[in-house]
Amino acid sequence: MNRADLKVRREALGLTQGWLAEAVGVQDRAVRRWEAGDRDVPADVWAVLDEGEAKAEEILDAVASVIEDAPAADGIDVAVYEDDESLWSVHPGFRPWPASWHRAVCARIRDLTDVEVRFHYPPREAGTRSSE
């Protein structure tokens, strides 16, 4: 795989260079260098992206089964999250994946169906703020 593969996969997963750097324990500039072709991409980076894609497929498979059961005229409502803490409070198993990853995955739901897909943010608890 090459630098273009890295950037396309990272962006398709809604991940920033900073998030990926933190996930693999390097500085942001290392990711910039990989994407610029100045350095080879370590295998553990590909493993992180593979994991993110696998978790995304689990979500999409679960949603696909809900779509099959939904009356086509009704459409479906999909909760997305404004920030990481909101996502993790509802789905602790998604930690450390960021809310931007979850939103990118949810955006792909429209590719699964002709049914109307509506996104919404769940109500916030009093006193909480967005950190993203």
PLY file of the C-alpha trace (Angstrom):
ply
format ascii 1.0
element vertex 132
property float x
property float y
property float z
element edge 131
property int vertex1
property int vertex2
end_header
0.00 0.00 0.00
1.13 3.53 -0.62
0.73 7.06 0.68
-2.45 7.66 -1.33
-3.99 4.51 0.18
-3.18 5.86 3.64
-4.77 9.24 3.08
-7.87 7.91 1.33
-8.51 5.26 3.99
-7.87 7.70 6.85
-10.18 10.34 5.40
-12.90 7.80 4.50
-12.90 6.77 8.15
-13.27 10.38 9.29
-9.92 10.31 11.09
-7.59 13.26 11.44
-3.84 13.00 11.12
-3.64 13.93 14.80
-5.96 11.14 15.87
-4.04 8.55 13.83
-0.73 9.81 15.21
-2.00 9.46 18.77
-3.43 5.99 18.04
-0.06 4.68 16.90
2.03 6.68 19.37
3.83 9.10 17.06
3.83 12.85 16.48
1.48 14.43 13.91
4.40 15.21 11.62
5.07 11.47 11.20
1.63 11.03 9.60
2.25 14.05 7.38
5.56 12.50 6.27
3.91 9.15 5.52
1.22 10.86 3.46
3.83 12.97 1.66
5.78 9.82 0.76
8.83 10.90 2.75
8.70 7.82 4.99
7.37 4.28 4.70
4.10 3.64 6.51
4.62 1.23 9.43
2.54 -1.94 9.55
0.83 -0.92 12.79
-0.73 2.05 10.98
-2.36 -0.28 8.48
-3.54 -2.45 11.39
-5.28 0.56 13.01
-7.03 1.40 9.74
-8.01 -2.25 9.27
-9.52 -2.24 12.77
-11.47 0.94 12.07
-12.82 -0.50 8.84
-13.76 -3.79 10.53
-15.66 -1.97 13.30
-17.35 0.14 10.62
-18.51 -3.00 8.83
-20.00 -4.32 12.09
-22.02 -1.13 12.44
-23.13 -1.20 8.81
-24.15 -4.87 9.05
-26.26 -4.11 12.13
-27.90 -1.14 10.43
-28.55 -3.19 7.28
-30.62 -5.65 9.30
-32.65 -2.78 10.78
-33.20 -1.32 7.32
-34.51 -4.66 6.05
-37.14 -4.62 8.81
-38.13 -0.95 8.37
-41.11 -0.05 6.22
-39.68 1.72 3.16
-42.10 4.63 3.44
-41.03 5.44 6.99
-37.30 5.80 6.46
-34.89 5.43 9.34
-33.48 7.77 11.96
-29.80 7.42 12.79
-28.21 8.96 15.87
-24.82 10.57 15.37
-22.76 12.35 18.00
-21.30 15.84 18.10
-18.27 14.90 20.19
-16.27 11.93 21.40
-17.55 11.94 24.97
-21.18 11.86 23.80
-20.41 8.90 21.54
-18.50 7.01 24.20
-21.13 7.61 26.87
-23.70 5.81 24.71
-21.33 3.35 23.01
-18.37 2.74 25.35
-17.14 -0.08 23.10
-16.35 2.45 20.38
-13.63 4.10 22.49
-11.04 5.27 21.32
-12.68 5.81 17.92
-13.75 9.45 17.57
-17.22 10.80 16.85
-15.93 11.90 13.43
-15.26 8.21 12.64
-18.79 7.28 13.71
-20.30 10.05 11.57
-18.25 8.92 8.55
-19.48 5.36 9.05
-23.08 6.53 9.43
-22.81 8.57 6.23
-22.23 5.29 4.41
-25.64 4.03 5.53
-27.22 5.90 2.64
-25.26 3.64 0.28
-27.04 0.60 1.73
-30.58 1.58 0.91
-33.04 3.62 -1.06
-34.92 4.28 2.18
-34.73 7.85 3.50
-32.02 8.17 6.14
-32.34 11.00 8.67
-29.48 11.88 10.99
-29.94 13.52 14.38
-27.99 14.34 17.50
-29.42 12.82 20.67
-30.45 15.37 23.29
-27.59 16.51 25.50
-27.65 16.18 29.23
-27.92 19.52 31.02
-24.55 21.21 31.49
-22.60 19.29 28.82
-20.69 20.95 26.00
-19.28 19.80 22.70
-15.53 19.17 22.80
-15.11 18.54 19.07
0 1
1 2
2 3
3 4
4 5
5 6
6 7
7 8
8 9
9 10
10 11
11 12
12 13
13 14
14 15
15 16
16 17
17 18
18 19
19 20
20 21
21 22
22 23
23 24
24 25
25 26
26 27
27 28
28 29
29 30
30 31
31 32
32 33
33 34
34 35
35 36
36 37
37 38
38 39
39 40
40 41
41 42
42 43
43 44
44 45
45 46
46 47
47 48
48 49
49 50
50 51
51 52
52 53
53 54
54 55
55 56
56 57
57 58
58 59
59 60
60 61
61 62
62 63
63 64
64 65
65 66
66 67
67 68
68 69
69 70
70 71
71 72
72 73
73 74
74 75
75 76
76 77
77 78
78 79
79 80
80 81
81 82
82 83
83 84
84 85
85 86
86 87
87 88
88 89
89 90
90 91
91 92
92 93
93 94
94 95
95 96
96 97
97 98
98 99
99 100
100 101
101 102
102 103
103 104
104 105
105 106
106 107
107 108
108 109
109 110
110 111
111 112
112 113
113 114
114 115
115 116
116 117
117 118
118 119
119 120
120 121
121 122
122 123
123 124
124 125
125 126
126 127
127 128
128 129
129 130
130 131
